[in-house]
Amino acid sequence: MREKVIQILEDVCESDEIRDNADVDLFEAGLLDSLGTVSLLIEIEKVFGLKLGPTDITHEQVATVDNLVAFLESKGIRA
């Protein structure tokens, strides 16, 4: 699943920095903003079938690759 999450984030953020530094805070680095978060949620639904609204996820839960993977796993996503 981690690889799928990285691919989604690379597409949404339009940067390969995520692959090089999976610990980067996407918001602090300017790679993700509120519009990007909505795009991320749309991609998560397409790839994993998990429908989430912007109020269903926190900034912290999508700030890094590991945080997003942990969040998806907490929702029962295994891939």
Backbone as XML, in Angstrom:
<?xml version="1.0"?>
<chain id="A" units="angstrom">
  <residue number="1" name="MET">
    <atom name="N" x="0.822" y="-1.192" z="0.000"/>
    <atom name="CA" x="0.000" y="0.000" z="0.000"/>
    <atom name="C" x="0.869" y="1.259" z="0.000"/>
  </residue>
  <residue number="2" name="ARG">
    <atom name="N" x="1.979" y="1.219" z="0.696"/>
    <atom name="CA" x="2.845" y="2.395" z="0.785"/>
    <atom name="C" x="3.214" y="2.923" z="-0.611"/>
  </residue>
  <residue number="3" name="GLU">
    <atom name="N" x="3.541" y="1.998" z="-1.525"/>
    <atom name="CA" x="3.919" y="2.415" z="-2.880"/>
    <atom name="C" x="2.748" y="3.094" z="-3.585"/>
  </residue>
  <residue number="4" name="LYS">
    <atom name="N" x="1.545" y="2.577" z="-3.410"/>
    <atom name="CA" x="0.363" y="3.206" z="-4.015"/>
    <atom name="C" x="0.147" y="4.600" z="-3.446"/>
  </residue>
  <residue number="5" name="VAL">
    <atom name="N" x="0.329" y="4.755" z="-2.152"/>
    <atom name="CA" x="0.162" y="6.062" z="-1.509"/>
    <atom name="C" x="1.197" y="7.047" z="-2.055"/>
  </residue>
  <residue number="6" name="ILE">
    <atom name="N" x="2.428" y="6.600" z="-2.185"/>
    <atom name="CA" x="3.475" y="7.465" z="-2.738"/>
    <atom name="C" x="3.121" y="7.879" z="-4.162"/>
  </residue>
  <residue number="7" name="GLN">
    <atom name="N" x="2.649" y="6.947" z="-4.979"/>
    <atom name="CA" x="2.270" y="7.282" z="-6.355"/>
    <atom name="C" x="1.134" y="8.292" z="-6.394"/>
  </residue>
  <residue number="8" name="ILE">
    <atom name="N" x="0.137" y="8.103" z="-5.542"/>
    <atom name="CA" x="-0.982" y="9.048" z="-5.487"/>
    <atom name="C" x="-0.474" y="10.427" z="-5.097"/>
  </residue>
  <residue number="9" name="LEU">
    <atom name="N" x="0.346" y="10.489" z="-4.063"/>
    <atom name="CA" x="0.856" y="11.789" z="-3.599"/>
    <atom name="C" x="1.744" y="12.446" z="-4.644"/>
  </residue>
  <residue number="10" name="GLU">
    <atom name="N" x="2.545" y="11.661" z="-5.349"/>
    <atom name="CA" x="3.372" y="12.232" z="-6.420"/>
    <atom name="C" x="2.494" y="12.862" z="-7.491"/>
  </residue>
  <residue number="11" name="ASP">
    <atom name="N" x="1.415" y="12.191" z="-7.849"/>
    <atom name="CA" x="0.506" y="12.722" z="-8.864"/>
    <atom name="C" x="-0.202" y="13.977" z="-8.374"/>
  </residue>
  <residue number="12" name="VAL">
    <atom name="N" x="-0.740" y="13.922" z="-7.160"/>
    <atom name="CA" x="-1.498" y="15.051" z="-6.628"/>
    <atom name="C" x="-0.585" y="16.252" z="-6.381"/>
  </residue>
  <residue number="13" name="CYS">
    <atom name="N" x="0.594" y="16.003" z="-5.825"/>
    <atom name="CA" x="1.517" y="17.093" z="-5.484"/>
    <atom name="C" x="2.390" y="17.506" z="-6.660"/>
  </residue>
  <residue number="14" name="GLU">
    <atom name="N" x="2.357" y="16.708" z="-7.717"/>
    <atom name="CA" x="3.178" y="16.967" z="-8.904"/>
    <atom name="C" x="4.648" y="17.137" z="-8.531"/>
  </residue>
  <residue number="15" name="SER">
    <atom name="N" x="5.133" y="16.206" z="-7.695"/>
    <atom name="CA" x="6.517" y="16.256" z="-7.240"/>
    <atom name="C" x="7.002" y="14.860" z="-6.908"/>
  </residue>
  <residue number="16" name="ASP">
    <atom name="N" x="8.266" y="14.593" z="-7.229"/>
    <atom name="CA" x="8.858" y="13.320" z="-6.840"/>
    <atom name="C" x="9.627" y="13.450" z="-5.531"/>
  </residue>
  <residue number="17" name="GLU">
    <atom name="N" x="9.559" y="14.623" z="-4.912"/>
    <atom name="CA" x="10.213" y="14.841" z="-3.620"/>
    <atom name="C" x="9.689" y="13.872" z="-2.563"/>
  </residue>
  <residue number="18" name="ILE">
    <atom name="N" x="8.450" y="13.456" z="-2.713"/>
    <atom name="CA" x="7.826" y="12.553" z="-1.748"/>
    <atom name="C" x="8.556" y="11.215" z="-1.736"/>
  </residue>
  <residue number="19" name="ARG">
    <atom name="N" x="8.921" y="10.723" z="-2.893"/>
    <atom name="CA" x="9.632" y="9.445" z="-2.982"/>
    <atom name="C" x="11.019" y="9.571" z="-2.357"/>
  </residue>
  <residue number="20" name="ASP">
    <atom name="N" x="11.663" y="10.697" z="-2.558"/>
    <atom name="CA" x="13.003" y="10.912" z="-2.036"/>
    <atom name="C" x="13.009" y="11.166" z="-0.530"/>
  </residue>
  <residue number="21" name="ASN">
    <atom name="N" x="11.910" y="11.716" z="-0.004"/>
    <atom name="CA" x="11.843" y="12.067" z="1.413"/>
    <atom name="C" x="10.423" y="11.816" z="1.911"/>
  </residue>
  <residue number="22" name="ALA">
    <atom name="N" x="10.127" y="10.576" z="2.245"/>
    <atom name="CA" x="8.777" y="10.197" z="2.654"/>
    <atom name="C" x="8.368" y="10.819" z="3.991"/>
  </residue>
  <residue number="23" name="ASP">
    <atom name="N" x="9.327" y="11.381" z="4.724"/>
    <atom name="CA" x="9.018" y="12.012" z="6.006"/>
    <atom name="C" x="8.693" y="13.500" z="5.877"/>
  </residue>
  <residue number="24" name="VAL">
    <atom name="N" x="8.773" y="14.023" z="4.671"/>
    <atom name="CA" x="8.527" y="15.449" z="4.467"/>
    <atom name="C" x="7.088" y="15.785" z="4.855"/>
  </residue>
  <residue number="25" name="ASP">
    <atom name="N" x="6.918" y="16.891" z="5.582"/>
    <atom name="CA" x="5.575" y="17.383" z="5.889"/>
    <atom name="C" x="5.072" y="18.063" z="4.621"/>
  </residue>
  <residue number="26" name="LEU">
    <atom name="N" x="4.067" y="17.478" z="4.008"/>
    <atom name="CA" x="3.590" y="17.935" z="2.702"/>
    <atom name="C" x="3.064" y="19.357" z="2.735"/>
  </residue>
  <residue number="27" name="PHE">
    <atom name="N" x="2.477" y="19.758" z="3.846"/>
    <atom name="CA" x="1.946" y="21.114" z="3.961"/>
    <atom name="C" x="3.059" y="22.123" z="4.180"/>
  </residue>
  <residue number="28" name="GLU">
    <atom name="N" x="3.982" y="21.814" z="5.089"/>
    <atom name="CA" x="5.101" y="22.724" z="5.361"/>
    <atom name="C" x="5.989" y="22.912" z="4.142"/>
  </residue>
  <residue number="29" name="ALA">
    <atom name="N" x="6.129" y="21.854" z="3.344"/>
    <atom name="CA" x="6.966" y="21.917" z="2.145"/>
    <atom name="C" x="6.253" y="22.587" z="0.974"/>
  </residue>
  <residue number="30" name="GLY">
    <atom name="N" x="4.967" y="22.919" z="1.160"/>
    <atom name="CA" x="4.219" y="23.565" z="0.093"/>
    <atom name="C" x="3.787" y="22.608" z="-1.010"/>
  </residue>
  <residue number="31" name="LEU">
    <atom name="N" x="3.825" y="21.316" z="-0.726"/>
    <atom name="CA" x="3.450" y="20.323" z="-1.727"/>
    <atom name="C" x="1.957" y="20.017" z="-1.723"/>
  </residue>
  <residue number="32" name="LEU">
    <atom name="N" x="1.289" y="20.314" z="-0.609"/>
    <atom name="CA" x="-0.126" y="20.009" z="-0.488"/>
    <atom name="C" x="-0.824" y="21.173" z="0.197"/>
  </residue>
  <residue number="33" name="ASP">
    <atom name="N" x="-1.986" y="21.536" z="-0.331"/>
    <atom name="CA" x="-2.814" y="22.579" z="0.274"/>
    <atom name="C" x="-4.240" y="22.046" z="0.341"/>
  </residue>
  <residue number="34" name="SER">
    <atom name="N" x="-5.194" y="22.907" z="0.675"/>
    <atom name="CA" x="-6.569" y="22.428" z="0.850"/>
    <atom name="C" x="-7.152" y="21.873" z="-0.449"/>
  </residue>
  <residue number="35" name="LEU">
    <atom name="N" x="-6.879" y="22.506" z="-1.566"/>
    <atom name="CA" x="-7.357" y="21.991" z="-2.855"/>
    <atom name="C" x="-6.681" y="20.663" z="-3.185"/>
  </residue>
  <residue number="36" name="GLY">
    <atom name="N" x="-5.405" y="20.579" z="-2.902"/>
    <atom name="CA" x="-4.681" y="19.333" z="-3.114"/>
    <atom name="C" x="-5.209" y="18.209" z="-2.236"/>
  </residue>
  <residue number="37" name="THR">
    <atom name="N" x="-5.638" y="18.565" z="-1.025"/>
    <atom name="CA" x="-6.204" y="17.561" z="-0.124"/>
    <atom name="C" x="-7.484" y="16.982" z="-0.703"/>
  </residue>
  <residue number="38" name="VAL">
    <atom name="N" x="-8.306" y="17.829" z="-1.292"/>
    <atom name="CA" x="-9.534" y="17.344" z="-1.938"/>
    <atom name="C" x="-9.172" y="16.419" z="-3.104"/>
  </residue>
  <residue number="39" name="SER">
    <atom name="N" x="-8.197" y="16.791" z="-3.892"/>
    <atom name="CA" x="-7.739" y="15.938" z="-4.996"/>
    <atom name="C" x="-7.211" y="14.609" z="-4.465"/>
  </residue>
  <residue number="40" name="LEU">
    <atom name="N" x="-6.510" y="14.668" z="-3.349"/>
    <atom name="CA" x="-5.994" y="13.456" z="-2.715"/>
    <atom name="C" x="-7.132" y="12.533" z="-2.299"/>
  </residue>
  <residue number="41" name="LEU">
    <atom name="N" x="-8.169" y="13.097" z="-1.712"/>
    <atom name="CA" x="-9.316" y="12.289" z="-1.287"/>
    <atom name="C" x="-10.014" y="11.635" z="-2.471"/>
  </residue>
  <residue number="42" name="ILE">
    <atom name="N" x="-10.093" y="12.352" z="-3.579"/>
    <atom name="CA" x="-10.692" y="11.793" z="-4.797"/>
    <atom name="C" x="-9.856" y="10.612" z="-5.294"/>
  </residue>
  <residue number="43" name="GLU">
    <atom name="N" x="-8.552" y="10.755" z="-5.278"/>
    <atom name="CA" x="-7.669" y="9.675" z="-5.735"/>
    <atom name="C" x="-7.728" y="8.479" z="-4.792"/>
  </residue>
  <residue number="44" name="ILE">
    <atom name="N" x="-7.820" y="8.735" z="-3.494"/>
    <atom name="CA" x="-7.941" y="7.642" z="-2.524"/>
    <atom name="C" x="-9.211" y="6.846" z="-2.802"/>
  </residue>
  <residue number="45" name="GLU">
    <atom name="N" x="-10.283" y="7.547" z="-3.115"/>
    <atom name="CA" x="-11.530" y="6.855" z="-3.440"/>
    <atom name="C" x="-11.375" y="6.010" z="-4.705"/>
  </residue>
  <residue number="46" name="LYS">
    <atom name="N" x="-10.720" y="6.572" z="-5.730"/>
    <atom name="CA" x="-10.525" y="5.837" z="-6.983"/>
    <atom name="C" x="-9.669" y="4.594" z="-6.785"/>
  </residue>
  <residue number="47" name="VAL">
    <atom name="N" x="-8.590" y="4.733" z="-6.054"/>
    <atom name="CA" x="-7.624" y="3.646" z="-5.919"/>
    <atom name="C" x="-8.043" y="2.614" z="-4.874"/>
  </residue>
  <residue number="48" name="PHE">
    <atom name="N" x="-8.529" y="3.098" z="-3.726"/>
    <atom name="CA" x="-8.814" y="2.200" z="-2.610"/>
    <atom name="C" x="-10.303" y="1.979" z="-2.358"/>
  </residue>
  <residue number="49" name="GLY">
    <atom name="N" x="-11.160" y="2.758" z="-3.017"/>
    <atom name="CA" x="-12.597" y="2.601" z="-2.828"/>
    <atom name="C" x="-13.112" y="3.159" z="-1.513"/>
  </residue>
  <residue number="50" name="LEU">
    <atom name="N" x="-12.313" y="4.002" z="-0.867"/>
    <atom name="CA" x="-12.694" y="4.603" z="0.416"/>
    <atom name="C" x="-13.172" y="6.025" z="0.179"/>
  </residue>
  <residue number="51" name="LYS">
    <atom name="N" x="-14.447" y="6.250" z="0.408"/>
    <atom name="CA" x="-15.030" y="7.581" z="0.197"/>
    <atom name="C" x="-14.854" y="8.405" z="1.467"/>
  </residue>
  <residue number="52" name="LEU">
    <atom name="N" x="-14.146" y="9.530" z="1.324"/>
    <atom name="CA" x="-13.884" y="10.438" z="2.442"/>
    <atom name="C" x="-14.212" y="11.859" z="2.024"/>
  </residue>
  <residue number="53" name="GLY">
    <atom name="N" x="-14.780" y="12.598" z="2.930"/>
    <atom name="CA" x="-14.979" y="14.022" z="2.717"/>
    <atom name="C" x="-13.880" y="14.791" z="3.419"/>
  </residue>
  <residue number="54" name="PRO">
    <atom name="N" x="-13.725" y="16.066" z="3.100"/>
    <atom name="CA" x="-12.679" y="16.871" z="3.723"/>
    <atom name="C" x="-12.760" y="16.917" z="5.247"/>
  </residue>
  <residue number="55" name="THR">
    <atom name="N" x="-13.939" y="16.740" z="5.810"/>
    <atom name="CA" x="-14.055" y="16.775" z="7.269"/>
    <atom name="C" x="-13.808" y="15.409" z="7.902"/>
  </residue>
  <residue number="56" name="ASP">
    <atom name="N" x="-13.576" y="14.386" z="7.085"/>
    <atom name="CA" x="-13.344" y="13.035" z="7.589"/>
    <atom name="C" x="-11.873" y="12.758" z="7.884"/>
  </residue>
  <residue number="57" name="ILE">
    <atom name="N" x="-11.015" y="13.709" z="7.560"/>
    <atom name="CA" x="-9.581" y="13.500" z="7.708"/>
    <atom name="C" x="-8.939" y="14.805" z="8.187"/>
  </residue>
  <residue number="58" name="THR">
    <atom name="N" x="-7.931" y="14.674" z="9.023"/>
    <atom name="CA" x="-7.270" y="15.866" z="9.551"/>
    <atom name="C" x="-5.981" y="16.159" z="8.789"/>
  </residue>
  <residue number="59" name="HIS">
    <atom name="N" x="-5.517" y="17.357" z="8.955"/>
    <atom name="CA" x="-4.245" y="17.794" z="8.374"/>
    <atom name="C" x="-3.139" y="16.821" z="8.792"/>
  </residue>
  <residue number="60" name="GLU">
    <atom name="N" x="-3.107" y="16.485" z="10.062"/>
    <atom name="CA" x="-2.088" y="15.585" z="10.601"/>
    <atom name="C" x="-2.116" y="14.214" z="9.916"/>
  </residue>
  <residue number="61" name="GLN">
    <atom name="N" x="-3.293" y="13.716" z="9.613"/>
    <atom name="CA" x="-3.435" y="12.381" z="9.030"/>
    <atom name="C" x="-2.920" y="12.293" z="7.599"/>
  </residue>
  <residue number="62" name="VAL">
    <atom name="N" x="-2.767" y="13.408" z="6.928"/>
    <atom name="CA" x="-2.258" y="13.388" z="5.556"/>
    <atom name="C" x="-0.957" y="14.168" z="5.405"/>
  </residue>
  <residue number="63" name="ALA">
    <atom name="N" x="-0.353" y="14.575" z="6.508"/>
    <atom name="CA" x="0.839" y="15.417" z="6.450"/>
    <atom name="C" x="2.063" y="14.689" z="5.905"/>
  </residue>
  <residue number="64" name="THR">
    <atom name="N" x="2.158" y="13.380" z="6.131"/>
    <atom name="CA" x="3.300" y="12.602" z="5.638"/>
    <atom name="C" x="2.801" y="11.286" z="5.046"/>
  </residue>
  <residue number="65" name="VAL">
    <atom name="N" x="3.676" y="10.632" z="4.330"/>
    <atom name="CA" x="3.347" y="9.328" z="3.749"/>
    <atom name="C" x="2.959" y="8.346" z="4.855"/>
  </residue>
  <residue number="66" name="ASP">
    <atom name="N" x="3.785" y="8.277" z="5.897"/>
    <atom name="CA" x="3.510" y="7.322" z="6.980"/>
    <atom name="C" x="2.184" y="7.619" z="7.671"/>
  </residue>
  <residue number="67" name="ASN">
    <atom name="N" x="1.883" y="8.886" z="7.885"/>
    <atom name="CA" x="0.614" y="9.247" z="8.522"/>
    <atom name="C" x="-0.564" y="8.803" z="7.659"/>
  </residue>
  <residue number="68" name="LEU">
    <atom name="N" x="-0.470" y="9.022" z="6.360"/>
    <atom name="CA" x="-1.561" y="8.650" z="5.467"/>
    <atom name="C" x="-1.717" y="7.130" z="5.399"/>
  </residue>
  <residue number="69" name="VAL">
    <atom name="N" x="-0.609" y="6.410" z="5.334"/>
    <atom name="CA" x="-0.671" y="4.949" z="5.324"/>
    <atom name="C" x="-1.324" y="4.450" z="6.613"/>
  </residue>
  <residue number="70" name="ALA">
    <atom name="N" x="-0.916" y="4.996" z="7.754"/>
    <atom name="CA" x="-1.493" y="4.591" z="9.044"/>
    <atom name="C" x="-2.986" y="4.893" z="9.085"/>
  </residue>
  <residue number="71" name="PHE">
    <atom name="N" x="-3.395" y="6.045" z="8.564"/>
    <atom name="CA" x="-4.810" y="6.404" z="8.540"/>
    <atom name="C" x="-5.596" y="5.408" z="7.693"/>
  </residue>
  <residue number="72" name="LEU">
    <atom name="N" x="-5.089" y="5.104" z="6.504"/>
    <atom name="CA" x="-5.799" y="4.172" z="5.621"/>
    <atom name="C" x="-5.891" y="2.785" z="6.251"/>
  </residue>
  <residue number="73" name="GLU">
    <atom name="N" x="-4.811" y="2.355" z="6.898"/>
    <atom name="CA" x="-4.841" y="1.059" z="7.580"/>
    <atom name="C" x="-5.878" y="1.061" z="8.712"/>
  </residue>
  <residue number="74" name="SER">
    <atom name="N" x="-6.013" y="2.198" z="9.406"/>
    <atom name="CA" x="-6.996" y="2.289" z="10.491"/>
    <atom name="C" x="-8.415" y="2.195" z="9.958"/>
  </residue>
  <residue number="75" name="LYS">
    <atom name="N" x="-8.608" y="2.492" z="8.690"/>
    <atom name="CA" x="-9.904" y="2.396" z="8.029"/>
    <atom name="C" x="-10.122" y="1.027" z="7.386"/>
  </residue>
  <residue number="76" name="GLY">
    <atom name="N" x="-9.181" y="0.119" z="7.613"/>
    <atom name="CA" x="-9.336" y="-1.234" z="7.098"/>
    <atom name="C" x="-8.808" y="-1.451" z="5.700"/>
  </residue>
  <residue number="77" name="ILE">
    <atom name="N" x="-8.102" y="-0.483" z="5.152"/>
    <atom name="CA" x="-7.558" y="-0.608" z="3.807"/>
    <atom name="C" x="-6.276" y="-1.425" z="3.885"/>
  </residue>
  <residue number="78" name="ARG">
    <atom name="N" x="-6.213" y="-2.475" z="3.119"/>
    <atom name="CA" x="-5.013" y="-3.309" z="3.024"/>
    <atom name="C" x="-4.774" y="-3.559" z="1.538"/>
  </residue>
  <residue number="79" name="ALA">
    <atom name="N" x="-3.632" y="-3.169" z="1.080"/>
    <atom name="CA" x="-3.352" y="-3.395" z="-0.344"/>
    <atom name="C" x="-1.876" y="-3.593" z="-0.563"/>
  </residue>
</chain>
